[in-house]
Amino acid sequence: MDFTHTKYEELCRAMVDSDCTLVSVCTYLEAQPIRCIIIRHDVDRKPERALKMAKIENDLGVKSTYYFRMKKDVFEPEIIKEIVNMGHEIGYHYEVLDKANGDLEKAIRIFEEELNDFRRICDVNTICMHGNPLSKWVNKDIWKKYEFKDFGIIGEPYLSIDYKNVLYLTDTGRKWNSRFSVKDVVDVNSQRNEKIKSTDDVIRLINEGHVDQMCILAHPERWSDSFGAWLKELAWQNVKNVGKAILVRREHYGKNK
């Protein structure tokens, strides 16, 4: 079974056993190591699973980044504090253009307010947009008018990492680098590797040691050792993937009309 905590621990052990430095997003942007794996998590739902994942990493000496949404049942201060105390980075998973219905001035006010709410709990040095496939807005577009550095932010993974040099691997759609990614994409189209479909494929890639830099994004809500929860997530994700496939097809058709 893939996308279990047991399988995630196998992935972490492969990373630890590699000759790459394992880094959070903030550490990568500050240190720019030559051979490294950036480990990032977008906490869209189920923060208790983020805590479980953070404990697995902590037991193996791994430090990563957790981006939490400012949303009821996701923004859980006690869970965030516990993850911070393990030495992980916490970032703000913003979706302010969605919340402001595209109004840039309203969106930047929401951004500042929510960032301050995070900073009452812990330091926040990096941010990452949340991509809602049903929204017509792309949240990172707010930075076409404003500067995140004006808020003491050093980087945003979709804008601050050069994916010409960093291989991007994401579990969006509960498949690695799948065609179901609508907004969780980077500009380098050639990075989609059709041979990378399962976590075992990612482990194999790490063990081969041919890639100098990669960024691994794992969404905590997709991983569970409870068979009932695992099966429920699988079924729900399959339903969402049908919708995402339609959206991707429509977007492709629109660009090629």
C-alpha positions as CSV (number, residue, x, y, z in Angstrom):
1,M,0.0,0.0,0.0
2,D,1.2,3.5,-1.0
3,F,0.6,6.7,0.9
4,T,0.8,5.2,4.3
5,H,2.8,6.5,7.2
6,T,4.9,3.3,7.0
7,K,5.7,4.1,3.4
8,Y,6.5,7.7,4.2
9,E,9.0,6.5,6.8
10,E,10.6,4.4,4.1
11,L,10.9,7.5,1.9
12,C,12.4,9.4,4.8
13,R,15.0,6.7,5.5
14,A,16.0,6.7,1.8
15,M,16.5,10.4,2.0
16,V,18.5,10.1,5.2
17,D,20.7,7.3,3.7
18,S,21.4,9.4,0.6
19,D,24.4,11.7,0.2
20,C,22.1,14.7,-0.1
21,T,21.5,17.4,2.6
22,L,17.9,17.4,3.7
23,V,16.6,21.0,4.1
24,S,13.5,23.0,4.8
25,V,12.5,25.7,2.2
26,C,14.0,28.5,4.4
27,T,17.3,26.7,4.9
28,Y,17.6,26.0,1.1
29,L,17.0,29.7,0.2
30,E,19.5,30.8,2.8
31,A,22.3,28.2,2.3
32,Q,21.8,27.1,-1.3
33,P,23.4,23.6,-0.8
34,I,24.8,21.9,-3.9
35,R,23.3,18.4,-3.3
36,C,20.1,18.5,-1.4
37,I,16.5,17.5,-1.0
38,I,14.0,20.2,0.0
39,I,11.1,18.7,2.0
40,R,7.8,20.6,2.0
41,H,4.3,19.9,3.2
42,D,1.1,21.8,2.4
43,V,-1.3,21.3,5.2
44,D,-4.6,21.7,3.4
45,R,-6.7,19.6,5.8
46,K,-6.3,17.3,8.8
47,P,-3.4,19.0,10.8
48,E,-3.2,16.0,13.1
49,R,-1.7,14.0,10.1
50,A,0.8,16.8,9.7
51,L,1.8,16.2,13.3
52,K,2.2,12.5,12.7
53,M,4.4,13.1,9.7
54,A,6.5,15.7,11.7
55,K,7.1,13.1,14.4
56,I,8.2,10.5,11.8
57,E,10.7,13.0,10.4
58,N,11.9,14.1,13.9
59,D,12.6,10.5,14.9
60,L,15.0,10.3,11.9
61,G,16.6,13.7,12.4
62,V,14.8,15.2,9.4
63,K,13.7,18.9,9.3
64,S,11.1,20.1,6.8
65,T,8.6,22.9,6.1
66,Y,4.9,22.8,6.9
67,Y,2.7,25.4,5.2
68,F,-0.6,25.8,7.2
69,R,-3.7,27.3,5.7
70,M,-5.5,30.0,7.8
71,K,-8.7,28.0,7.9
72,K,-10.9,26.6,10.6
73,D,-9.9,23.1,11.6
74,V,-6.5,23.6,9.9
75,F,-5.0,26.5,11.7
76,E,-4.4,24.7,15.1
77,P,-2.0,26.7,17.2
78,E,-1.2,23.8,19.6
79,I,-0.3,21.5,16.7
80,I,1.7,24.2,15.1
81,K,3.7,24.9,18.3
82,E,4.4,21.2,18.7
83,I,5.8,20.9,15.2
84,V,7.9,24.0,15.7
85,N,9.3,22.5,18.9
86,M,10.6,19.6,16.9
87,G,12.7,22.1,14.8
88,H,10.6,22.1,11.7
89,E,9.8,25.3,9.8
90,I,6.3,26.7,9.8
91,G,5.1,28.7,6.8
92,Y,1.9,30.5,5.8
93,H,-0.2,28.7,3.1
94,Y,-2.0,31.8,1.8
95,E,-5.1,31.9,-0.4
96,V,-5.9,35.6,-0.1
97,L,-6.9,36.3,-3.8
98,D,-9.4,33.6,-3.4
99,K,-10.8,35.0,-0.2
100,A,-10.8,38.6,-1.7
101,N,-12.5,37.4,-4.9
102,G,-9.5,38.9,-6.9
103,D,-9.5,42.3,-5.2
104,L,-5.8,43.0,-4.7
105,E,-6.1,45.7,-2.1
106,K,-8.4,43.6,0.0
107,A,-6.2,40.5,-0.5
108,I,-3.0,42.2,0.8
109,R,-4.9,43.4,3.9
110,I,-6.0,39.8,4.5
111,F,-2.4,38.6,3.9
112,E,-1.0,41.0,6.5
113,E,-3.6,40.2,9.1
114,E,-3.3,36.4,8.7
115,L,0.5,36.6,8.6
116,N,0.4,38.5,11.9
117,D,-1.8,35.8,13.4
118,F,0.8,33.2,12.5
119,R,3.6,35.3,13.9
120,R,1.9,35.5,17.3
121,I,2.6,31.7,17.5
122,C,6.0,31.3,15.7
123,D,8.4,32.8,13.3
124,V,7.4,32.8,9.6
125,N,10.1,33.4,7.0
126,T,8.6,31.7,3.9
127,I,5.1,31.5,2.4
128,C,3.5,29.3,-0.2
129,M,0.3,29.8,-2.2
130,H,-2.6,27.5,-1.8
131,G,-4.0,26.4,-5.2
132,N,-7.7,25.9,-5.3
133,P,-8.5,24.2,-8.7
134,L,-12.0,25.5,-8.6
135,S,-11.0,29.1,-8.3
136,K,-10.2,31.3,-11.3
137,W,-7.6,33.2,-9.2
138,V,-3.9,32.2,-8.8
139,N,-2.9,33.3,-5.4
140,K,0.8,34.0,-6.2
141,D,-0.3,36.7,-8.7
142,I,-0.7,39.1,-5.8
143,W,3.1,39.5,-5.9
144,K,2.8,41.0,-9.4
145,K,1.7,44.1,-7.6
146,Y,3.2,43.8,-4.1
147,E,6.6,42.5,-2.7
148,F,6.5,39.7,-0.1
149,K,9.9,40.9,1.1
150,D,8.2,44.0,2.5
151,F,6.6,41.7,5.0
152,G,9.9,40.2,6.2
153,I,9.4,37.1,4.0
154,I,12.5,35.7,2.3
155,G,10.9,33.4,-0.3
156,E,7.9,31.6,-1.9
157,P,8.6,28.1,-3.3
158,Y,6.8,28.8,-6.6
159,L,8.7,32.1,-7.1
160,S,12.0,31.7,-5.3
161,I,13.2,28.3,-6.4
162,D,14.8,27.8,-9.9
163,Y,13.1,24.6,-11.1
164,K,15.5,24.4,-14.0
165,N,18.0,23.1,-11.4
166,V,15.6,21.6,-8.9
167,L,13.5,18.5,-9.7
168,Y,10.0,19.0,-8.5
169,L,8.1,16.0,-7.2
170,T,4.5,16.4,-5.8
171,D,1.9,13.9,-4.6
172,T,-1.0,16.1,-5.8
173,G,-3.8,13.9,-6.9
174,R,-2.4,11.1,-4.7
175,K,-0.1,10.2,-7.5
176,W,3.5,11.5,-8.0
177,N,3.7,14.3,-10.6
178,S,0.4,13.3,-12.1
179,R,-1.6,14.9,-14.9
180,F,-4.2,15.9,-12.3
181,S,-2.2,18.9,-11.0
182,V,-4.1,22.0,-11.9
183,K,-2.2,24.8,-10.0
184,D,0.4,22.7,-8.2
185,V,2.8,23.0,-11.1
186,V,6.1,24.7,-11.9
187,D,7.2,26.4,-15.1
188,V,9.5,23.7,-16.3
189,N,7.2,21.3,-18.2
190,S,10.0,18.8,-18.9
191,Q,10.2,17.9,-15.2
192,R,7.2,15.6,-15.3
193,N,8.7,12.2,-15.3
194,E,6.2,9.5,-16.4
195,K,8.4,6.8,-14.7
196,I,7.7,8.5,-11.3
197,K,4.2,7.3,-10.3
198,S,4.6,5.7,-6.8
199,T,6.5,6.4,-3.6
200,D,8.7,3.4,-4.5
201,D,9.6,5.2,-7.7
202,V,10.7,8.3,-5.7
203,I,12.7,6.1,-3.4
204,R,14.4,4.4,-6.4
205,L,15.2,7.8,-7.8
206,I,16.8,8.9,-4.6
207,N,18.8,5.7,-4.2
208,E,20.1,6.0,-7.8
209,G,21.7,9.4,-6.7
210,H,21.7,11.0,-10.2
211,V,19.7,14.1,-9.2
212,D,21.7,16.8,-7.4
213,Q,18.7,18.9,-6.2
214,M,15.0,18.0,-5.8
215,C,12.0,19.3,-3.9
216,I,9.5,16.8,-2.5
217,L,6.0,18.0,-1.7
218,A,3.9,15.6,0.4
219,H,0.4,16.6,1.6
220,P,-0.1,15.1,5.0
221,E,-3.9,14.5,4.6
222,R,-3.1,11.9,1.8
223,W,-1.1,9.7,4.1
224,S,-2.5,7.3,6.8
225,D,-1.9,3.9,8.3
226,S,-5.6,3.5,9.2
227,F,-7.1,1.4,6.4
228,G,-10.5,3.0,6.7
229,A,-9.0,6.5,6.5
230,W,-6.7,5.4,3.7
231,L,-9.5,3.9,1.7
232,K,-11.7,7.0,2.3
233,E,-9.0,9.3,1.1
234,L,-8.4,7.1,-2.0
235,A,-12.0,7.2,-3.0
236,W,-12.4,10.9,-2.4
237,Q,-9.2,11.7,-4.3
238,N,-10.4,9.6,-7.3
239,V,-13.5,11.7,-7.4
240,K,-11.5,14.9,-7.3
241,N,-9.2,13.7,-10.0
242,V,-12.0,13.2,-12.4
243,G,-12.9,16.9,-11.9
244,K,-9.3,18.0,-12.2
245,A,-8.8,16.1,-15.4
246,I,-11.8,18.0,-16.9
247,L,-10.3,21.3,-15.7
248,V,-6.9,20.5,-17.2
249,R,-8.5,19.5,-20.5
250,R,-10.5,22.7,-20.6
251,E,-7.5,24.8,-19.9
252,H,-5.4,23.0,-22.6
253,Y,-8.3,23.5,-25.1
254,G,-8.6,27.2,-24.2
255,K,-4.9,27.8,-24.8
256,N,-5.0,26.0,-28.2
257,K,-8.2,27.4,-29.6
